[in-house]
Amino acid sequence: MSECLKNCASCAAASDCADRAPADPWLEKVDAMVKELHGEGNFCCSQTVLAIGMKRLGLDDPDLLRAMAGYCGGSCAGVCGALAGGEALIGLYVGRGTPEPDRDPRQKQLAAELSAKFRDYWKSTQCDDLVHGDPKLREYTCPSLMAATVEMAWGILHENGFNLDTREAH
């Protein structure tokens, strides 16, 4: 995301390296947005992740966020709501919005990549596993899961040529 595109050690130390990807100012806001949207029982994990992506795109659709409530708290076959929100976020960029063919045939591949990255990092995609069967741990675990999922989804989209502010592929 904001790391050196060539992973060279000199880029990690040099702020003026030409090969360094420009920092994404939205990444600095993710934790604060999770706190704002999820804190005090506002939105659940799936809604929060999608709402952050919608904010970035300037979208305001309460019905879409309402629909994401079906994925709250692992209620969809136990899958983590943050991951479900991340999959929806990818779909928001590359999915179909009409009965016409998909906007981008890579949708399934990108969604599978997010699931794999999530599983590799967190060692599970199941809500109960992630909070070790203790619902009280959600307060501490879920904000990190949500922020990381947004970053993972944005990273995958960026790496695949999507402008994260407009949904356009370049």
ABEGO torsion letter per residue (X at the ends): XABBAAGBAAAAABAABAABBBBBAAAAAAAAAAAAAABGGBBBAAAAAAAAAAAAAGBBBAAAAAAAAAABGGABGGBBAAAAAAAAAAAAAABBABABBBABAAAAAAAAAAAAAAAAAAGBABAAAAAGGBAAAAAAAAAAAAAAAAAAAAAAAAAAGBBAAAGBBX
